[in-house]
Amino acid sequence: MNKRELFKNGPKITEIGLGTWQLGTKWGEPFNAEEAQNVLEEARLNGITLIDTADCYNGGNSERAIGSFLKKHPDGEKITVVTKCGRCLNPHTAEGYNRENITRFIEDSLSRLQLEQLDMVLLHCPPSEVFSKDETFETMENLKKSGKIASYGVSVEKVQDGIKAMEYGISAIEVVFNMFRLKPTEELFPLAKKKGVGIIARVPLASGLLTGRYNENTTFGEKDHRTTNRNGERFDKGETFSGVDFNTGLKAVAELKNLFKTEDLIPYALKWILMHEEVSAVIPGASKASQVSSNVRGAELPPLTDEQMKGVKEIYDKYIRESVHQNW
């Protein structure tokens, strides 16, 4: 698999990584430690060298599983782990992103991952007020100077938060970017390229909508965010189907299938993201091992044609832009 710099002069990582929000489990179901190890092993066998996680994923079990996995392969190819902190705060407010809490979050992640230094830590979609809070970023910089973390950045809901964060010394931004979320290309990507800040594309398959496997009869578990958060009842609406109305998304997906002449959109959705040179990596998730090898196929496709790239934008403009573009 091709490798790209995580950020300017940063480590080289595979352009397709592994997202671990649902590592070893489907959304809303109990954590399965054995399946988590199977997923991580499959990622290793497919050459993946970037794993994205967070302290809150599966109540810390995602980090614990990754820590155990790394211990089993001490002599293998270097795997870069990106973790996130902040969403464990309750209430999740800007005031909570203070020196004491952030330092504790980092220490806890170090313990769960069984590491002496974290490769990269991202503030986990904090309230917008945090992006003007010097104490937060000074704390991250001090943790870097102390050797607790090698680099830091932010995961954002809104493009403007990412732009604001680049006023500080961040190395990377994680942002929702997919065929249903084109806004980051307008301001965020050019500025990140100019500053040497890496871009990690998250929610690349729009919560599965861009797999091409769903239809109007598809149902999800009662605790699955695709059932419970369609209108932002639990957290930001943009995390679920990228903020796209499900039935509207299905209409757009039907046209995408026609454009790419396939029922399986996964490799094309991932390749489309990788066609943007500003992107350091894309991090599709996997709840079971077979999904990992399916995701990797995106890196194996030849470059998309100008006609295909234009077609995606036309479908976005027709179905998605009006309801999504200005919201994030």
Secondary structure, 3 states (H helix, E strand, C coil): CCEEECCCCCCEEECECEECCCCCCCCCCCCCHHHHHHHHHHHHHCCCCEEECCCCHHHHHHHHHHHHHHHHCCCCCCCEEEEEECCCCCCCCHHHCCHHHHHHHHHHHHHHHCCCCECEEEEECCCHHHHHCHHHHHHHHHHHHCCCECCEEEEECCHHHHHHHCCCCCCEEEEECECCECHHHCCHHHHHHHHCCEEEEECCCHHHHHHCCCCCCCCCCCCCHHHHCCCCCCCCHHHCHHHCCHHHHHHHHHHHHHHHCCCCCHHHHHHHHHCCCCEEEECCECCCHHHHHHHHHHHHCCCCCHHHHHHHHHHHHHHHHHHHCCCC
